Amino acid sequence: MQPLDIDPELNARALEEAAAKYPEFAGHALRVVARPLIRGFAWQVEWVGEPPSGQDAWEFQNAAIRAYKRLAGIA
């Protein structure tokens, strides 16, 4: 499977949207990435240093990924 090109502008907007809901993670996330699998992609957030733990960190990641997919028109 071919790697998915991530638009840097949409990426920044998605992280900003997620940080508006979870401001404690603003500045700790580098980008949303889509790693190719045999079928589809594994979406995740890359972090500065160690990824934070806890439910809010998962919610931030999910919010950022949903925002990116919505902004990019990915179903």
Summary of the structure (lengths in Angstrom):
residues: 75
radius of gyration: 11.9
end to end distance: 17.2
largest distance: 34.9
contacts: 193
relative contact order: 0.24
helix: 47%
strand: 20%
